[in-house]
Amino acid sequence: MATVQEAFLRAFHATHPAVTTRAMARGRSADGRSSYELLRDRVPGCTRVLDLGCGDGLLLELLATSGPPRTVLAGVDLSAEELALARRRPGLGPAALCAARAQQLPFSAARFDGVVSHMALMLMGEAEQVAAELARVLEPGGTLAVVLGGGAADGGTEAYGEFLRLARPLFRAAPAEQQIPSLGDRRLRTREGWDAVFGPAGFGPVAWETVRIDLTGSPEQVWATVSGFYDLGPLDPDVRADLRSRFAAESAELALPDGRIPCAMTVHLATATRT
Ligand SMILES: C[S@@+](CC[C@H](N)C(=O)[O-])C[C@H]1O[C@@H](n2cnc3c(N)ncnc32)[C@H](O)[C@@H]1O
């Protein structure tokens, strides 16, 4: 069953393909890895790997170009535009890239020994159905490793927190047709909620780690990051322009001596084994 939420996501990614990699690829954890690299490193020995909600294929390309030879690499996404960008990545020639819903995966049982998903699972509805599909396509002993958004870091004292303070009242005040629909299942944002969904589907207890990702950068880079997490498109153009100029002014007050704007977010790194 396609939902209002999925129609929203398809439309957003059709007009903003690669929005997540533009926002997050330059982010770094304390040890210097991006959140994509952290996830790649959670499936080090897996040779048959699926990326769920693969977007423009950055994570698949990392998997293809490092680690053991991957005999099967597959990506699914709702967005034809994101998949078109993934198909252009030189490393992904042999990968199976499919327009499909996570709730109905076009793969046979036990096809994979690893499933990864970066910033996508927390947007998906019908969480039990997604968990059942992941349990079906992962072989027993296979690894599910996921990065989930955890919001602004450092108590919101950096630019992402500032953006949220400015943007939230604008979304709340916008007319109904400009509202972003509520996306995903909130249970998947906590360890307890995760186990409540994935335990009955056939997964062991989740290993849950919260990591700070530094996204400090030039004012343009930081705007691309924070505005990429939300669809500002439906807001009135003057409201959008006002948000951008207020954000530029407020974040400039946080600027480091070299002119860069401090920005950071947390992500949850969740790993579970198919029992
Ligand atoms: C925030 S983007 C992340 C893209 C990519 N993983 C990355 O981090 O660069 C979320 C992606 O999940 C996809 N997605 C959301 N719900 C989905 C579903 N039910 N089935 C398949 N893909 C879905 C969206 O189309 C979108 O490309």
The ligand as a Gaussian input file, in Angstrom:
#p B3LYP/6-31G(d) Opt

LIG

0 1
 C       17.190000      10.554000       3.743000
 S       17.314000       9.621000       2.266000
 C       18.834000       8.702000       2.501000
 C       19.433000       8.215000       1.203000
 C       20.772000       7.478000       1.368000
 N       20.630000       6.281000       2.157000
 C       21.786000       8.396000       1.991000
 O       21.912000       8.385000       3.220000
 O       22.457000       9.144000       1.271000
 C       16.107000       8.360000       2.535000
 C       15.911000       7.449000       1.330000
 O       15.038000       6.378000       1.691000
 C       14.151000       6.149000       0.643000
 N       12.952000       5.514000       1.196000
 C       12.117000       6.037000       2.131000
 N       11.109000       5.173000       2.394000
 C       11.326000       4.075000       1.620000
 C       10.638000       2.846000       1.445000
 N        9.523000       2.582000       2.111000
 N       11.140000       1.948000       0.568000
 C       12.276000       2.224000      -0.135000
 N       12.968000       3.371000      -0.012000
 C       12.505000       4.293000       0.850000
 C       13.894000       7.533000       0.052000
 O       13.400000       7.469000      -1.264000
 C       15.271000       8.175000       0.160000
 O       16.062000       8.016000      -0.989000

